[in-house]
Amino acid sequence: MKTIFEKSKIGSKGVEIKKQNVPAYEFPEGYRRKDLDLPEVSEIEVVRHYTGLSRRAFGVDNGFYPLGSCTMKYNPKVNEEVAQMRGFTNIHPLQNEENAQGALKAMHILSEYLCEITGMDDITLQPAAGAHGEYTGLKLISKYHKARGDLKRNKIIVPDSAHGTNPASATLAGFEVINIKSDEEHGVDLEELKKVVGDDTAALMLTNPTTLGLFEKNIVKIAEIVHGAGGKLYYDGANLNAIMGVVRPGDMGFDVIHLNLHKTFSTPHGGGGPGSGPVGCKEEFACFLPGPKVEKYGEEYFLVNLPESMGKVGSFYGNFLVYLKALTYILTLGKEGIPYSAKCAVLNANYLKAKLQDKFDTEKDRHCMHEFVISIKKIKEETGVSAMDIAKAMIDGGVHPPTMYFPLIVDEALMFEPTETETKETLDEAIELLNDLHARAYSDPESLKTAPHNAVIRRPDEVMAARKPVLRYVKP
Ligand SMILES: Cc1ncc(COP(=O)(O)O)c(C=O)c1O
């Protein structure tokens, strides 16, 4: 496919700019570009170009997207409609509070709902993603300990099943990371935890359900151990989709949490955003939250900067339009819809797991939550077909691959998260595809090792693609 620059032809136009009857404004010389290398193409070429590009990408609107730990649920279009309302899109972040009352009210209501759903006392909407929320939440914990003169607490405990962003955020926030092994049931090993916890523990970071899709049954005991040593409990809320409206992190003993609005609360994501990672906390941390915060006095809303605040972590008030999508989603689901949706996510994952577990190795003795992990280790030993090969072959079958090689504690891992928005028919088609791939691994392994056969991009050098992405067209 040619780039839009290669399609460019001098003189082609998509729009005709009419001669204006107002005097032309002369920009000062310093602000003027010397040249502007824009492609020159007609309207139909632009339309075909972007439609062509969109056909090459795979999204939730194209098909089943069971990417574990990412909650690629269908995002109702009504969310977009609300986020596109002119009253919301035509305001400016520097506008006075009195003529942005609607926007402030929306942020305030969303904050209240998120506190209610998570069992927190206060929240900031500012962080732009989950990892950004982790960093903000850990800084909050750091501020809290320091304000009490508890300066020794410089360690964050992270289980070996944690998402990679957890240790990365802890390091970035200035902490030392202590890794602990999981027990036989893939939960936090309580004896290991007791060994490392102490008067230098700032916090333990945990996601519940864990990245293996299993509910951490010992959460109350874990909270007792960490709190008993004066540490705090940080909740990585990326997996909240399994429990929203059913059980609250605040009631499990968590002190500080982040949410991924772009996952649980339905904003299209992947490919770089925009996202939103609000950070909620218990009362004792609230004075340190980033500002400005929206506060309600009487019937009016104000932007308030708290004197002890840790400062801003993003520009202006964060990704405002994502808040509107999340708020619309919460309001359309309502009090009954939110737990129902979580239960359907868990049901769908268990249905898929139950139908696959005879052929693929997985945790058979327990029900999973919203996701589960299968291991291709045995299949690889017997046929040479790896988790990567199965994932690539799924693309030919019209299904987005699951998350691969994560969590790190499972060999040849494939992690499936079907989400609540998929029908039984879609799940059955995926089961048929995976059974077929299992059979082909034994009968025709080469066809999987060379997959995908029908995709535009087949097997790129993934390290180079991540480390040195080519994102700009350079004119030859
Ligand atoms: C368990 C878990 N924690 C944290 C994150 C980080 O979230 P984000 O990608 O929004 O930074 C993810 C993302 O996939 C995740 O799965």
The ligand as an SDF file (V2000), in Angstrom:
LIG
                    3D

 16 16  0  0  0  0  0  0  0  0999 V2000
   -2.4090   -5.8330   35.4830 C   0  0  0  0  0  0  0  0  0  0  0  0
   -2.0320   -4.5510   34.7800 C   0  0  0  0  0  0  0  0  0  0  0  0
   -1.5340   -3.5290   35.4940 N   0  0  0  0  0  0  0  0  0  0  0  0
   -1.2030   -2.3570   34.9150 C   0  0  0  0  0  0  0  0  0  0  0  0
   -1.3260   -2.1490   33.5550 C   0  0  0  0  0  0  0  0  0  0  0  0
   -0.8980   -0.8390   32.9630 C   0  0  0  0  0  0  0  0  0  0  0  0
   -1.9520   -0.1200   32.4070 O   0  0  0  0  0  0  0  0  0  0  0  0
   -1.7300    0.9160   31.1880 P   0  0  0  0  0  0  0  0  0  0  0  0
   -1.4480    0.0880   29.9850 O   0  0  0  0  0  0  0  0  0  0  0  0
   -2.9830    1.6900   31.0940 O   0  0  0  0  0  0  0  0  0  0  0  0
   -0.5480    1.7660   31.5580 O   0  0  0  0  0  0  0  0  0  0  0  0
   -1.8270   -3.1990   32.7660 C   0  0  0  0  0  0  0  0  0  0  0  0
   -1.9540   -3.0270   31.2990 C   0  0  0  0  0  0  0  0  0  0  0  0
   -2.1420   -3.9190   30.5310 O   0  0  0  0  0  0  0  0  0  0  0  0
   -2.2000   -4.4160   33.3800 C   0  0  0  0  0  0  0  0  0  0  0  0
   -2.6920   -5.4210   32.6820 O   0  0  0  0  0  0  0  0  0  0  0  0
  1  2  1  0
  2  3  1  0
  2 15  2  0
  3  4  2  0
  4  5  1  0
  5  6  1  0
  5 12  2  0
  6  7  1  0
  7  8  1  0
  8  9  2  0
  8 10  1  0
  8 11  1  0
 12 13  1  0
 12 15  1  0
 13 14  2  0
 15 16  1  0
M  END
$$$$
